[in-house]
Each structure stands twice: as structure tokens, then as C-alpha cells.
Amino acid sequence: IPAFAAALAAELGVGDAPDASWSERERLHVREITRDLQDAGENGVVLAGETQPPEVHALAMAINQQLGGLGTTVTLFDTGEAATQPQDEALADLTGSMRAGDVDTLFMLGVNPVYSAPSELDFEEALSNVQNTVHLGRLRNETAQVARWHLPRTHYLEQWGDGRAYDGTLSVIQPLIRPLYDDAHSLIEVLNLAATGVDAGGHDLVREQWRNQLPEPFREQWRQVLHDGYLEDTRYNTASVGPAEVPSIDASPSDAEAGLEVVFRTDPTLMAGRFSNNPWMQELPDPITKIVWDNVAVMSQATAEELGVEVQRREGNFYADRVELTLDGQTVELPVWVQPGYPDGSIGVSMGYGRTLASTRESESTPFWDTTDETNIYNGAPVAGGVDASGNGVDVVGANVAPMRPTGGRVATGAEIRKAGSGYLIATTQEEGSMQGRPIVRWATLDEFKEDPYFVNDEQPPVPELGHGDNSGGHGGGAEDSGHGGEGHSGDGAAGDVSDHGLEAGPGAEAHAAEDMPEQAAHGGDGDGQHGAETGGESVGDRPVEEQEEYPMIWQEDHPSDEEAMKDNPYYDNQWGMTVDLNTCTGCNACIVACTSENNVQVVGKEEVSRGRHMYWIRNDRYYVSEEEGDDNPEMLTQTVMCQHCENAPCESVCPVAATVHSPDGTNQMVYNRCIGTRYCQNNCPYKVRRFNFYDWTTTLPTEVQMAQNPNVTVRTRGVMEKCTWCIQRVRKHQRQADNEERDLRPNEVETACQEACPTDAITFGDLNNPESDVVEEKKNPRQYQLLSYLNTKPRLSYLGRVRNTNPRLEEALSPDEETEEMHASA
């Protein structure tokens, strides 16, 4: 990447190009990226990833300056602080001083170097030369166990502090809850005690610090800052810079010279180990691999074949070979995962696993007829892994790869790998919700969208005809039309089908064309399409869906929404709907965590997840898309899927005890105390979004976890079905508040947990009866479509199809079309 960045910069007139041998594909990318940036001018921006070395960051800023972006797309702030030493260098210097005996007392505050420091530093051995060692942390982790003193630390939501926003604005950090444990102290409290010998509270320390920041009268000014959360007019001044000093970057050694490289990354869920003991994070699927409760050695198909390893899928699960990865004398054993699109000759590993935490909590044992001691993930060792009296790991999740990383970097070369075993079970969530063979994710290029704004309907299979209507209509298309749906880039490829990589067809593989559907279905058509609906997609053309004979209802003459009792209900005035914009959704999983916290969703452990029994109400599906089966470098798309809250819900019609019902405000709700666990609703749901409690996950929760449960949401028990409720407890809360204040609900007043947590505002929720609601406007978007709407489920949730702004010259040049290849070869 550094050499490529230097080549790109040189093409833009910044610095000199490295003396490197580039392939035609790489040179093409450099030329086209350069052309796009030059066309964008000051509106373009170049960003360097956080794992890139300083030289690449300097090049990125030099390119932005060359484009004229400084002051427009990029703002530089003058922090007024001197340059600080990189942490890796500071840690290496500290370790050298410890080994030399120059340190007699060491405070380790909120860090865990024994676990995460590179092995070449040998931090634990150097620590033995220090007479007094004090560790502050929330857990008795690897460093705490070898320190002389361990002090319990408050959770960050329990402590006072202050800081600056990204633009320098001063802010006060206030606790949300009093510390659960009286012995716990915050970092600033421990530092103050060590420096002054005075045991002062965090509030008093922060208040005294702010006396120097606030004018008189201090009391009133302090209360205002606490109210606002920040102090106005304290942002940094903007910085003006001279000509950029372009660093010199040499060409990287060839792959043959460097050997296998290992890329160390911070795990997207556990970080570098900070959240290892949080079961929500352990069970949160990796955004790309969808693996839970494990870290793996990620590699390409070609690299796996070269090493003689593979991943097999049988009986609904993945079983992987295990390899020994050796680097600079350090060896770790990991299961293999073959990842489409991963570069050849590179191995990716995630940090944050392989923990050995000490705990004094005793294991519970139950009689033979009670299996809760076996299914309780909190029983025995800590969630991330414990340690016995002899210092050996117990129930350790994954392997610790952090000591193998080089000091000052996250890429190491010269790794050796050998096969160490096979048949290792890997639990993933991608295939559990498979809707194989149906158009799911829909997208188009920008040019295609301009030509046909309603492109999403081109992949809409015909609605089954029951002998009614003439099927006439305008724009909408049928399954035989070409386009971009979840089944493939051109309507005939495979999404999720990369069988040569050890991954079988996932959701969205192999489209249902008209000729593949039942005979009666092949005659129908969604002629009028489904765009233009102004009330949440509930109309087609100029007529309501209910009035079209082509859309027969399961209970046409007796639909719940037409009952007088339903219309007389005060909740009937609000009709709820949601949209998910696939353009802005990044698949980050923030919505899943928010839903889990809000709705008391329980975790079940690796074994139960491997059986398809995970409980998360939301899932982020990942699709591979390619024009050719077995493509080593397919595109990837993500789609958030939760309960669609169908108007014509298949689950409602099959429940024998009316445990899943239609609410007056148009949502599909669960009545938990009616449910008898037949699971008919789960079997009849085409979206695979219902979850069944095979065991009692709640009676064994530790006290601290019980305290985290939302009191406004029912805690479910064994034998009960559950699913997304669109945070109905939040809806009812705002309705009660509006009723007490004798007013109507304001537009966009109600937010679901997933919507509130989404960092890109991809989720919109609101009242379809309120024309000022954002969701009404979103439903008018021509990119709007309903998932599997041809099944006549009439979902209240809509998706906005994705539009990709591609470089047509680049796509044409990289097309597998033989004529195109010959043309470029002759050129």
C-alpha cells in the first residue's frame, strides 16, 4: 500500500514514483483513480487507513493539498501541542528501562501489556525487575495476575472526566450510574492519589480542574456546562500549512522475496481485547466472515490450495483445517477460513482472543434433569476464558496472536505455516437465514439509475395469478428482465455462491426466473410495479393493494385491519413503517448490539449458534456477487434483515393460540404468555427472523447481567418464540407522554433502538399516517422495494436499492469478456 500510494501521488504531481514493477491491472487502477481525483478537484478527498504508517498519512495530506481540498473537504486544526512519541516506541523504551532496573514503581492504568505487547519486548520478564507494580483494571486480566497490586477500576459509564471533541471543544464527562462496587476507582482518582496522597472523588477533581476554564460566577457557569455537556467557543484554531514535505517511499519487496505475510487487525467486535469478556461481542458476527466465538487465519482460495488446507461444509456446519502459524519463533494454532476477495500470499488474523482471566465466581451444578448448568455460558470460567490454580487456561476462546505482531507495525513477513489438524467446528450465522433463490439485494450503477430510477422492480418476480385481472400495467418488469438483484450482478450470477472457496450458496443464490416458477405463477405479473406509494408502499399505481384482485388476502373478507374493534382502538391513528437504505448501510452491526441491549436478547454460546439457535433479532446478511461461478474476487453486499411486520403476515395465520397477532397500529406483535412453542410461525416465516428459546437463558444470568436488563421489556423463558417488535415499548412510551400532554405525536418523535444507534442514518422509522414523517418521504423514493413482496406478505419495512458510482472505464477494462481483453491486449 505505501508504494501504491506513492505511485498515485506521483501521478498527481506529488513526489516521485517508487521504482516498482506494476502489473497492467495495477497501473490501470492508478490511472483511473488519478483521473477521478482530478475531475473531482477540491471536492475529492484521500484518506489513509488507521493502520497505515505515517508516510502514507503524509502522502494523503499532500495529495489533498494538491487537489485544493485543504480548507474545503479537509480541515486542519492547530492543537497547540508538541508532537508525541508513538506508543510502540514509548513502550519499547519503557521496557528497556525496566529491564535495566531503572524503574522501581510502575503504574499500569487500564492497560494489559502482558497480554498484548509484542513478544520481542518480553514485557513480563522485564516486569519482574520492578519492585512495586500496580495495575488498575475492571478485570483480573493477564497483567493484573502478575502485578503486585491490583485495583478495581470503575466502568467508563460510572466515572467523571473531561476531554475534547475532534474539533477541540471542551467537554465534561458525567457518569450515568453510581459505581456498583464501592472499592472501584477511576483513572483520575488513582492518579491523584498517587501524586498527592489525597483520596478525592472524580467529581471534585473535575470541578477543581474546570475552575481554571470558567469565568466568575463559577457556580452558575459550572452548572451551565453540566447542563450543556460542553463549553462553547473552545474549539481549536484552524491551521494553515506551507508546501507539503513529501516522504520518500521505496518499492516493497516482491511476494517471492518476502514470503507469506501476516496482517494483524483489531477485531471489529472485541477490539484488541477490551470487550473479550462481553458475551454480546463474542456472539456478534464478524461483518464479513460471520464467524462467532473464534478467531481464524483468513486466506484466499489460492493460498489455501498452496498450503493444502480447506474448509468443508457438512451437516449444516463448517469444519476447518487447523494450521500452526510460526513467526519469529512464536507459534500459534488457528483454524483456517477461506475468504473470497482476500489477496494471495497473505494471512489475516484478529487480535482480542485467547484470554486467561482470573475469577472467584464458583461454578454451579444442577441435578441431572436440569441442563442449565451445561447451557449457561456464564457458568464456570469467565466468558472469554479463565485460568486454573496452576495457571493453565480454561475454556479459552480463540488464540492470542497479539504477541506475534512486530513493534511499530501490523504487517509481518516471512511466516511459516503447516497443517496441524482438521475437523474444527466454526460457527457462523450467514447460512441460517438463507433465502436462497430469491431476489433480495437490489442495486444498479449510477448510469443505470439515471436511465431507470425504478430499477428495483426489474428484479421483481411476478405475483402468482389466481385467475383474476388482465395483468396489464406499465413500468415494473418481470423476473425475465435483466438487472441487478441479490441473485447476481447481471441477473444470472450467484450471490453468496462461491463454492470453490469452500463456501456453499448463501442467501440470494440463483434467481428464480419466470420459467423456473410454477406454471400459474409464470402467467402473473406485477405490471403496475410498486413505486410511487405515498403511504408506506401500501398502494400500487392509483389503487390500494387491497382492492386489486391480483393481491388476494389470506383473510380477504375478514382482515384484522378492517375490524371495528381495531379501528376504534386509539393506537389505530398511528400506522408504523420503516425503511433501510442499502446505500448508506455499512453492515457495522451497531443496530444488532442496540437491539440486544434494548430488548433483553440473550446469548447462547458457540455450540447453540452452530445449531442455528442464535437469538439476535436483527441479522446483517453478507452476499458475494459475481458474474461467474467460482470468481476469486467477487463483490460484496450487505443487507440488514429483521421482522418485516407484514400486513399479510404468514406467521399470524398459523399460530393456533393467537400468540402472534396484528396490532391496531399495523405491527406484528408477540404475546409471550400465550405462546406454547409450536414454532409453526417460525416455519412459515419466509424471512427467517423468528427466534425460539430452546433453553431457559434468563434464570442463570449473573446479578450484574440481570441489572442490565430493560425493565420495560418482558424477559422470555424456555419454549417461547420471540422476534423484532420495532421497539413497541418505545412507541407506547411516547404515546403515553403525548396523551398526558394532550397532543399528537410529533413527526419522527419515536425512534427504535436500531435507528438511534445507526451511525449512517440508514434506518428510518415513523408514522405512515403523518405526511411530515421522514419515513413517508423515504417510501416515495423510486429505489424503494419490499423484500419478497411477490409472496404477497405486504411488508411494512421497505428497502432502498443501492446505487454504485462505478468507473465505467475501469469496469470495462477489467471485464472478463474475451473481446474486451483482446482489445486491451492489442492496444
VEXKOLSE-16540 format. One record per residue (C-alpha): x, y, z. Coordinates in steps of 0.2 Angstrom, whole numbers, padded with zeros to 4 digits, always signed. Each point is the difference from the previous one (the first is absolute). Layout:
XYZ...
//
This chain:
+0000+0000+0000+0014+0013+0004+0008-0003-0017-0017+0001-0009-0004+0016+0009+0016+0008-0005-0003-0005-0018-0018+0008+0001+0008+0015+0007+0013+0001-0014-0013-0001-0013-0009+0015+0008+0016+0010+0000+0005-0003+0018+0017-0008+0003+0009-0013-0010-0006-0017-0004+0009-0015+0008+0010-0012-0011-0013-0014+0000-0006-0012-0013-0019+0002-0002-0012-0012-0009-0011+0007-0013-0015-0001+0012+0009+0010+0013+0006+0013-0012-0018+0001-0007-0007+0003+0018+0013+0014+0003-0005+0009-0017-0018-0001+0003+0001+0005+0019+0010+0015-0006-0012+0005-0013-0015-0001+0012+0010+0010+0013+0004+0013-0013-0018+0002-0006-0006+0002+0018+0013+0013+0004-0002+0008+0017-0016-0010+0003+0011-0016+0000+0008-0007+0016+0013-0013+0003+0000-0009+0017+0013-0012+0007-0005-0014+0011+0004+0000+0018+0012-0015-0001+0010+0009-0014+0018+0006+0005+0003+0019+0002+0007+0002-0018-0017-0005-0007-0009+0012+0010+0012+0014-0005-0002-0005-0018-0019+0001+0002+0001+0017+0007+0012+0005-0014-0012-0006-0013-0015+0009+0008+0010+0016-0001+0004-0003-0018-0018-0002-0004-0004+0016+0009-0010-0009+0014+0008+0008+0015-0013+0012+0007-0014-0008-0009-0001-0019+0001+0014-0001+0013+0002+0012+0015+0016+0000+0010+0000+0005+0018+0014+0008+0010+0000-0010+0017+0014+0010+0007+0008-0015+0006+0017-0007-0004+0002-0016-0009-0001-0015+0011+0010-0016-0001-0009-0015-0008-0006-0012+0013+0009-0015-0007+0016+0010+0001-0004+0006+0018-0004-0018+0006+0016-0006-0007+0010+0013+0009-0009-0003+0016+0003-0019-0001+0018+0004-0003+0001+0010+0016-0009-0013+0010+0012-0013-0006+0015+0011+0005-0008+0002+0017-0003+0019-0002-0018-0001+0005-0005-0004+0018-0019+0003+0000-0011-0002-0015-0018+0004-0002-0010-0009-0014-0016+0009-0001-0013-0008-0011+0012-0009-0011+0005-0018-0002+0018-0001-0007+0003-0018+0006-0014-0006-0012+0003+0012-0014+0018+0006-0001+0010-0007-0014+0010-0015+0005+0017+0007-0005-0002+0013+0015-0002-0015+0012-0010+0012+0011-0004-0012+0014+0018-0005+0003+0004+0019+0001-0014+0002+0012+0008-0012+0012+0014+0013+0002-0011+0013+0007-0003+0000+0019-0017+0008+0001-0013-0003-0013-0018+0006+0000-0013-0004-0012-0017+0009-0002-0013-0010-0010-0018-0006+0000+0006-0018-0002+0013-0011+0008+0008-0002-0017+0017-0006-0005+0010+0015+0006-0010+0001+0017+0005-0018+0004+0018+0004-0001-0001+0017+0008+0004+0002+0019-0016+0011+0002-0016+0000-0009-0013+0014+0002-0018-0002-0007-0004+0013-0013-0017+0008-0002-0009-0002-0017+0001+0015-0011-0019+0003+0002+0003+0001+0019+0014+0013+0000+0003+0019-0001+0012+0007-0013+0003+0013-0013+0006+0001-0018+0000+0008-0017-0011-0003-0015+0009-0003-0017-0001+0019-0003+0007+0003+0017-0016+0005+0009+0002-0002+0019-0012-0012+0008-0005-0008+0017-0002-0018+0001-0014-0004+0013-0004-0018+0007-0016-0008-0005-0001-0011+0016+0008+0000+0017+0014-0013+0001-0007-0018+0004+0015-0004+0010+0006+0012+0014+0019-0005-0002+0000+0005-0018+0010+0016-0005+0002+0009-0016+0016+0004-0009+0001+0018+0006-0004-0005+0018+0015-0012+0000+0011+0012-0008-0004+0014+0012+0002-0012+0015+0017-0005-0006+0006+0018-0004-0007+0009+0016-0005-0014+0012-0017+0007+0001-0015-0011-0003-0012+0011-0010-0015-0004-0010-0001+0002-0019-0013+0014+0001+0010+0011+0012+0016-0003-0011-0009+0005-0016-0009+0015+0008+0017+0007+0007+0008-0003-0017-0014+0010-0009+0002+0015+0012+0014+0005-0011-0011-0001-0016-0015+0010+0006-0003+0018+0004-0009+0006+0016-0013-0003+0006+0007-0018+0000-0015-0009+0007-0012+0007-0013+0013-0004-0014+0004-0017+0006-0019-0005+0001-0002+0007-0018+0014-0011-0006-0007-0015+0009-0017+0003-0008+0007+0003-0018+0014-0013+0001+0013+0011-0008+0007+0018+0001-0003+0011-0015+0013+0009-0010+0014-0012+0005+0004-0009-0016+0017+0000-0007+0006+0013-0012+0002-0005-0018+0017-0003-0006+0008+0007-0016+0014-0010-0007+0014+0003-0013+0005-0012-0014+0000-0018+0005+0015-0010+0003-0002-0015-0010+0008-0016+0008+0010-0012-0011-0007-0017-0001+0010-0015-0007-0008-0014-0010-0005-0015+0011+0009-0016-0003-0008-0013-0011-0012-0013+0007+0013-0013-0004+0013+0009+0010-0011+0004+0015-0009-0017+0001-0017-0001+0009-0005+0016+0008-0011+0001+0016-0012+0014+0003-0005+0004+0018-0016+0009+0002-0010+0006+0015-0016-0011+0000-0015+0010-0005-0010-0007+0015+0013-0003+0014+0012+0014-0005+0017-0005+0007-0008-0009+0014-0009+0013+0009-0017-0008-0003+0006-0018+0001-0010-0004+0015-0016+0007-0007-0011-0014-0006-0009+0012-0011+0016+0004-0010+0005-0019+0000-0016-0004-0008-0001+0015-0012+0005-0007-0017+0015+0007-0009-0007+0012-0014+0008-0010-0014+0004-0018+0006-0016-0001+0011+0010-0011+0012-0004+0001+0019+0010-0006+0015+0017-0002-0009+0014+0008-0009+0006-0008-0016+0015+0001-0013-0009+0008-0015+0008-0004-0017-0005-0001-0018-0005-0015-0009+0017-0001-0010+0010+0002+0016-0011-0014+0008+0004-0012-0014+0018+0004+0000+0001-0004+0019-0011-0016-0002-0014+0006+0012-0019+0002-0003-0016+0004+0008-0014-0013-0002-0019+0002+0003-0010-0015+0005-0015-0002+0010-0004+0018+0000+0017+0005+0008+0017+0005-0005+0015-0011+0005+0017+0008-0003+0018-0006+0000+0011+0007+0013+0017+0007-0003+0016+0004+0010+0005+0018-0004+0018+0003+0005+0008+0018-0001+0017+0005+0008+0000-0015+0011-0018+0002+0006-0013-0013-0004-0019+0000+0001-0013-0012-0006-0015+0006-0009-0014-0007-0011+0000+0005-0018-0013+0011-0009-0001+0002-0019-0005+0017-0004-0005+0006-0018+0008+0016-0005+0015-0002+0012+0017+0003-0008+0011-0015-0004+0015-0003+0011-0007+0009+0015-0007-0007+0017-0012+0011+0010-0002-0003+0019-0010+0009+0013+0006+0006+0017-0011+0000+0016-0001-0019+0002+0009-0013+0011-0004+0008+0016+0004-0007+0018-0009+0010+0013-0001-0004+0018-0017-0002+0009-0006-0004+0017-0017-0004-0005-0005-0019+0003-0007-0012-0012-0018-0005+0002-0006-0018-0001-0017-0006-0002-0009-0017+0000+0000-0011-0015-0017+0005-0006+0005+0019+0000+0012+0004-0014+0002+0018+0004+0017-0003+0007+0006-0006-0017-0009+0013-0010+0005+0015+0011+0014+0009-0009+0004+0010+0016+0003-0016+0010+0017-0005+0005+0015+0010-0008-0003+0018-0006-0008+0002-0017+0016+0003-0010+0010-0013+0009+0007-0003+0018+0015-0007+0009+0001-0014+0012+0011-0001+0016+0015-0006-0010-0001+0015-0012-0007-0010-0014-0014+0007-0011-0017-0007+0002-0014+0001-0014+0011+0013-0009-0009+0008-0015+0012+0001-0016+0018+0003+0001+0011+0015+0004+0009+0006-0015+0005+0017+0007+0017-0004+0006+0005-0006-0018-0002+0018-0007+0015+0010-0003+0004+0016+0010-0006+0015-0009-0010-0009-0013-0014-0012-0004+0007-0009-0015+0013-0014+0002+0009-0010-0014+0009-0016-0001-0014-0011+0009+0000-0019+0000-0015-0010-0001-0004-0018+0002-0015-0011+0002-0003-0005+0018-0017-0008-0001-0018-0001-0008-0018+0000+0005-0001+0016+0010-0018+0006+0002-0002+0018-0005-0017+0008+0005-0006+0013-0012-0017+0008-0002-0001+0004-0019-0008-0016-0006-0013-0001+0014-0011+0013-0008+0002-0005-0018-0013+0006-0012+0008-0009-0014-0006+0002-0018-0009+0016+0003+0004+0018-0005+0005+0008+0016+0013+0014-0002-0003+0011-0014+0012+0013-0008+0005+0009-0015+0014+0011-0006-0003+0019+0000-0002+0000-0019-0013-0013+0001-0009+0009+0014-0001+0016-0011-0007-0010-0014-0012-0010+0010-0004+0007+0018-0011-0014+0003+0013-0013-0003-0005-0010+0016-0015-0007-0009+0009-0008-0014+0005-0014+0012-0018-0002+0007-0007-0017-0004-0018-0001-0006-0014-0001+0014-0008-0017-0002-0016+0002-0010-0016-0008+0007-0010+0003-0016-0004+0018+0003+0004+0016-0010+0008+0002-0016+0018+0003+0006+0001+0016-0010+0011+0014+0007+0015+0011-0003+0017+0001+0007+0005-0014+0012+0007-0014-0010+0000-0018+0003+0013-0013+0006+0006-0002-0018+0006+0018-0001+0018+0003+0003+0006+0010+0014+0010-0001+0016-0008-0010+0014+0006-0010+0014+0002-0015-0011+0014+0007-0011+0008+0015-0008-0009-0002-0016-0015-0010+0006+0008-0017-0004+0014-0001+0012+0002-0007+0017-0001+0010+0016+0008-0009+0015+0005-0014-0012+0018-0002+0000+0001-0019+0002+0018-0001-0006+0005+0010+0016-0008-0013+0011-0015+0011+0002-0017-0007-0006-0014+0010-0007-0006+0013+0012-0015+0011+0000-0005+0006-0017+0009-0013-0011-0008-0004-0016-0015+0011-0005-0017-0007-0004-0003+0005-0017-0018-0001-0007+0003-0017-0008+0006-0007+0016-0016+0004+0010-0016-0010+0001-0011+0001-0016-0013+0011+0008+0013+0012+0007+0008+0002-0017-0016+0007-0007-0002+0014+0013+0009+0017+0000+0003+0014+0011-0004+0012-0014-0003+0016+0009+0016-0002+0010+0001+0006+0018+0007+0017-0001-0009+0016+0003-0008-0006+0016-0002+0015+0012-0007-0010+0015+0014-0012+0003-0001-0010-0016-0018-0005+0004-0006+0005-0018+0004-0006-0017-0003+0013-0014-0016+0010+0005-0009-0014+0009+0003-0007+0017+0007-0017+0001-0015-0007+0009-0011+0004-0015+0010-0009-0013-0005-0018-0003+0018-0004-0005+0004+0002+0019-0012-0011+0009+0000+0000+0019+0001-0016+0010-0015+0007+0009-0007+0012-0013-0017+0002+0007+0005+0000+0018+0017+0009+0002+0004+0006+0017+0004+0018-0006-0019+0001-0006-0007-0006+0017-0010+0014+0009+0009-0004+0016+0016+0003-0008-0005+0017-0007-0007+0005+0016+0016-0003+0009+0010+0017+0004+0016-0008-0007-0009-0002-0017+0004+0019-0004+0019-0004-0002+0005-0013-0013+0019-0004+0002+0012-0003-0014+0019-0001-0003+0013+0001-0014+0018-0006-0001+0011+0009-0013+0012-0012-0007+0010+0015-0007+0005+0005+0017+0000-0016+0010+0018-0006+0003-0004-0016+0009+0009+0006+0016-0012-0010+0012-0004+0015+0011-0018-0003-0002+0002-0018+0006+0008+0005+0016-0013+0014+0003-0014-0012-0002+0008-0013+0011+0002+0013+0014-0017+0008-0002-0010-0016-0001+0008-0012+0012+0006-0012-0014+0011-0014+0007+0016-0008-0006+0001-0019-0001+0018-0005-0004+0009-0007-0014-0007-0018+0000-0018+0007-0001+0004+0012-0013+0007-0014-0011-0017-0008+0002-0009+0015-0007-0006+0006+0017+0007+0017+0002-0012+0013+0007+0004+0016-0008-0015+0009-0007+0009+0009-0014+0013-0008-0012+0011+0008-0012+0001-0011-0015+0016+0000-0011-0002-0005-0019+0014-0004-0012-0004+0006-0018+0008-0005-0016-0004-0003-0018+0010-0017+0000-0001-0014+0012+0016-0003+0010+0006+0018-0002+0015+0003+0011-0004+0019+0002-0019+0002+0001-0009+0016+0006-0008+0000+0017-0016+0007+0006-0009+0001+0017-0018+0001+0005-0008+0002+0017-0014-0011+0003-0013+0000+0014-0018-0004+0002-0009+0008-0015-0016+0003+0009-0011-0006-0014-0018+0006-0003-0003-0018-0006+0011-0009+0012+0002-0019-0003+0004-0002+0018-0016+0006+0007-0011-0012-0010+0008-0015+0007+0002+0003+0018-0013-0011+0009-0001+0011+0016+0001+0018-0008+0017+0003+0008+0005+0010-0015-0012+0013-0005-0003+0016-0010+0000+0015+0011-0012+0015-0004+0014+0011-0005+0006-0013-0013+0014-0009+0008+0002-0019+0003+0001-0003+0018+0004-0015+0012-0011-0004+0015+0013-0010+0010-0011-0008+0013-0011-0007-0014+0014-0008-0009+0001-0019+0002+0015-0003-0011-0007-0009-0016+0012+0010-0010-0013+0000-0015+0003+0019-0002+0019-0003-0001-0003-0013-0014-0012+0011-0009+0011+0016+0000+0008+0002-0017+0013+0013+0008+0007-0012+0013-0001+0013+0014-0008-0009+0014+0010-0007+0015-0005-0014+0011+0006-0002+0018+0005-0018+0000+0007+0002+0018-0003+0012+0015+0013+0013-0003-0006+0012+0013-0001-0009+0017+0019-0002+0001+0005+0017-0005+0013+0008+0012-0006+0014+0011+0009+0013-0010-0007-0006-0016-0018+0000+0008+0002+0018+0005+0004+0004-0018-0017-0007-0006-0013+0013-0007-0014+0000+0013-0012+0006-0014+0002-0016-0010-0006-0017+0005+0014-0013+0004-0004-0016-0010+0001-0017+0006+0002-0018-0007-0012-0005-0013-0004+0017-0006+0002+0008-0017+0006+0018-0002+0005+0012-0013+0002+0019-0005-0015+0010+0007+0006+0017-0007+0003+0005+0018-0018+0001+0004+0004+0005+0018+0008+0016-0007-0016+0003-0011-0011-0002+0015+0010+0011+0011-0001+0014-0012-0018-0002-0003-0003+0000+0019+0010+0016+0001-0009+0008-0014-0017-0005+0008+0005+0008+0016+0005+0016-0008-0016+0000-0010+0008+0000-0017+0004-0010-0016+0016-0009-0002+0012+0011-0009+0008-0006-0017+0015-0011+0003-0002+0001+0019+0001-0019+0002+0017-0008-0003+0004-0019+0001+0016-0005+0008+0007-0006-0017-0004+0017-0008+0007+0010+0015+0017-0010-0001+0002+0000-0019+0016+0011-0003-0005+0003-0018-0019+0003+0002-0004-0014-0011-0016-0005+0010-0015+0011+0000-0015-0004+0011-0016+0010+0002-0019+0002-0002-0006-0003-0018-0016+0010+0004+0010+0016+0003+0005+0008-0016+0014+0010+0008+0008-0016+0006+0017-0004-0008-0005-0018-0003-0014+0006-0012+0012+0009-0010+0012-0015-0001-0015-0011-0006-0002+0011-0015+0018-0003-0005+0001-0009-0017+0013-0011+0008-0013-0007+0012-0004-0018+0000-0007-0013+0011+0009-0016+0004-0008-0016-0008-0016+0011-0003-0005-0012-0014-0005-0012+0014-0014+0012+0004+0006+0003+0018-0001+0019-0002+0014+0005+0011+0000+0016+0010+0019+0001-0002+0007+0006-0016+0017+0000-0007+0008+0013-0011+0010-0008-0014+0019+0004+0000+0008+0011-0014+0018-0003-0003+0010+0014-0008+0012-0010-0010+0014+0005-0012-0007-0007-0017+0018+0000-0008+0007-0010+0014-0015-0013+0000+0002-0002-0019+0018-0002+0001-0001-0013+0014-0015-0009-0008+0003-0019-0003-0008+0002-0017+0013-0007-0013-0002+0013-0013+0003+0014+0013+0016-0009+0005+0006-0002-0017-0003+0018-0004+0010+0006+0015+0014-0013-0004+0001+0007-0018+0000+0018+0006
//
